[in-house]
Amino acid sequence: MRMTVCKKPSDIPQVYVTVRAKSETPTRLKVQSGKFKMIIDEPEAMGGTDMGPSPIQVLLMSLAGCLGVTGHAIARQKGLKLNDLKIEIKGNMNPCNFMGCSFDERAGFQEINVVVNPKFEAATPEQIADWLEETEKRCPVTDNIKTGTHINVKVK
């Protein structure tokens, strides 16, 4: 797939994503989006069966995937040859809020640290810094995590 920079926002239609999930146990859900299916579960230490990644692991996996796709697209758009990209993400959180034993801290990650290890062919340090800044700014998952996207939750 060839990705180019849009001349104007109306060049690309709005993207709508739907995810459907059904619980199989109190900790395990079967999740589907489009033709893709997966199991999301909690580890045994959290009462799950460890049959799939936990929801917070999926969040960080989504971040890695989005940074990877966005980074490659931006490299192409800038005429940079990105031969390889490795990403490591670590997040720390206190599970007490989720478990109901304390509400002193937020339920989510306290901090998320991302380390990217790109292998460019003939890119200057300035080009790499510019590429990273633009990758972070244009990554939709990074934007959703950093920018407090409004989430509507209701009962059907």
C-alpha positions as CSV (number, residue, x, y, z in Angstrom):
1,M,0.0,0.0,0.0
2,R,1.4,3.4,-1.0
3,M,0.6,6.2,1.5
4,T,0.9,9.8,0.5
5,V,0.3,13.1,2.3
6,C,-3.2,14.4,1.6
7,K,-3.5,17.8,-0.1
8,K,-6.7,18.5,1.8
9,P,-8.7,16.7,4.5
10,S,-11.6,16.0,2.1
11,D,-9.3,13.7,0.1
12,I,-9.8,10.8,2.6
13,P,-13.1,9.7,4.0
14,Q,-13.6,9.4,7.8
15,V,-12.6,6.0,9.2
16,Y,-15.0,4.1,11.4
17,V,-13.8,1.2,13.5
18,T,-16.2,-1.2,15.2
19,V,-15.1,-3.8,17.9
20,R,-17.4,-6.4,19.3
21,A,-16.7,-8.5,22.4
22,K,-18.5,-11.2,24.2
23,S,-17.5,-12.5,27.6
24,E,-16.7,-16.2,27.9
25,T,-15.8,-16.0,31.6
26,P,-15.6,-13.1,34.1
27,T,-12.0,-12.4,32.9
28,R,-11.9,-13.6,29.3
29,L,-13.6,-12.0,26.2
30,K,-13.7,-13.0,22.6
31,V,-13.1,-9.8,20.7
32,Q,-13.6,-9.2,17.0
33,S,-13.0,-6.2,14.7
34,G,-13.6,-6.8,11.0
35,K,-12.2,-10.2,10.0
36,F,-9.8,-10.4,13.0
37,K,-10.6,-12.2,16.2
38,M,-8.7,-12.6,19.5
39,I,-9.0,-13.6,23.1
40,I,-8.4,-11.0,25.8
41,D,-7.9,-12.5,29.2
42,E,-6.3,-11.7,32.5
43,P,-3.2,-13.6,33.8
44,E,-3.8,-16.3,36.4
45,A,-2.4,-14.0,39.2
46,M,-5.4,-11.6,38.4
47,G,-8.0,-14.4,38.4
48,G,-7.8,-15.2,34.6
49,T,-6.8,-18.2,32.6
50,D,-4.0,-16.5,30.7
51,M,-5.4,-17.5,27.3
52,G,-4.6,-14.2,25.7
53,P,-3.1,-10.8,26.4
54,S,-4.7,-8.6,29.1
55,P,-6.5,-5.5,28.1
56,I,-3.6,-3.3,29.1
57,Q,-1.2,-5.4,27.1
58,V,-3.4,-5.0,24.1
59,L,-3.4,-1.2,24.6
60,L,0.5,-1.1,24.6
61,M,0.6,-3.6,21.6
62,S,-1.7,-1.3,19.7
63,L,0.6,1.6,20.5
64,A,3.6,-0.3,19.2
65,G,1.7,-1.3,16.1
66,C,0.5,2.2,15.3
67,L,3.9,3.8,16.0
68,G,5.5,1.2,13.6
69,V,3.0,1.8,10.8
70,T,3.1,5.6,11.2
71,G,6.9,5.6,11.5
72,H,7.3,3.7,8.2
73,A,4.7,5.9,6.4
74,I,6.4,9.1,7.5
75,A,9.8,7.8,6.5
76,R,8.5,7.1,3.0
77,Q,6.9,10.5,2.8
78,K,10.1,12.2,3.8
79,G,12.2,10.1,1.4
80,L,14.0,8.3,4.1
81,K,14.9,4.6,3.8
82,L,13.9,2.9,7.0
83,N,15.3,-0.6,6.9
84,D,14.2,-1.8,10.3
85,L,12.3,-0.6,13.3
86,K,12.2,-2.1,16.8
87,I,9.9,-0.8,19.5
88,E,9.9,-1.5,23.2
89,I,7.1,-0.1,25.4
90,K,6.9,-0.4,29.2
91,G,4.0,0.8,31.3
92,N,3.6,0.9,35.0
93,M,0.3,0.9,36.9
94,N,-1.0,0.1,40.3
95,P,-3.8,-2.5,39.9
96,C,-5.4,-1.6,43.3
97,N,-8.0,0.8,41.7
98,F,-9.0,-2.0,39.2
99,M,-9.2,-4.6,42.0
100,G,-11.1,-2.2,44.4
101,C,-8.6,-2.3,47.2
102,S,-7.7,1.4,46.9
103,F,-8.8,4.4,44.9
104,D,-5.8,6.7,45.7
105,E,-4.3,6.3,42.2
106,R,-5.9,6.3,38.8
107,A,-6.9,2.9,37.3
108,G,-4.6,3.3,34.2
109,F,-0.9,3.5,33.6
110,Q,1.0,6.0,35.7
111,E,3.6,6.3,32.9
112,I,4.3,4.7,29.5
113,N,7.8,4.7,28.2
114,V,8.5,4.0,24.5
115,V,12.0,3.3,23.1
116,V,12.3,3.1,19.3
117,N,15.3,1.7,17.6
118,P,15.1,2.7,13.9
119,K,17.7,1.6,11.3
120,F,17.9,4.3,8.6
121,E,20.1,4.3,5.6
122,A,22.0,7.6,5.5
123,A,19.7,9.7,7.7
124,T,21.2,12.5,9.8
125,P,20.5,12.9,13.5
126,E,18.3,15.9,12.7
127,Q,16.3,13.9,10.2
128,I,15.8,11.1,12.7
129,A,14.7,13.6,15.4
130,D,12.2,15.2,13.0
131,W,10.9,11.8,11.9
132,L,10.4,10.7,15.6
133,E,8.6,14.0,16.5
134,E,6.3,13.7,13.5
135,T,5.7,9.9,14.1
136,E,4.6,10.6,17.7
137,K,2.4,13.5,16.7
138,R,0.7,11.7,13.8
139,C,0.2,8.3,15.5
140,P,-3.6,7.9,16.1
141,V,-3.1,5.6,19.1
142,T,-0.6,8.0,20.7
143,D,-3.0,10.8,20.1
144,N,-5.9,8.8,21.8
145,I,-3.8,8.0,24.8
146,K,-2.3,11.5,25.3
147,T,-5.3,13.6,24.4
148,G,-8.2,12.4,26.6
149,T,-10.6,11.2,23.8
150,H,-14.2,11.4,25.0
151,I,-15.6,7.9,25.5
152,N,-19.4,7.3,25.7
153,V,-20.3,4.2,27.7
154,K,-24.0,3.3,28.0
155,V,-26.2,0.3,28.7
156,K,-28.3,-1.2,25.9
